[in-house]
Amino acid sequence: MSLPDCSLRFAGNECGAVPIYVVLQKLYDSVIHYLFFLFLMQFAYSTGPNRLP
C-alpha cells in the first residue's frame, strides 16, 4: 500500500479528501454504534426487572 506522491498544493484534492473521508466515516460509524448501544442499555435498565431506583 503506497500513498500517492503529492505536495501540499494538492492536499485538499485527491491526496487528502479520501483519507479524511474514510477517517470521518469510521468515526461517525463508531459514534452512531456507541450512542445506539447506550440507548439500548438505558432502555433495558429503565424497563427491565433490575431497573435503577
ABEGO torsion letter per residue (X at the ends): XBBBBBBAAAAABAAAAAAAAAAAAAAAAAAAAAAAAAAAAAAAAAABAABBX
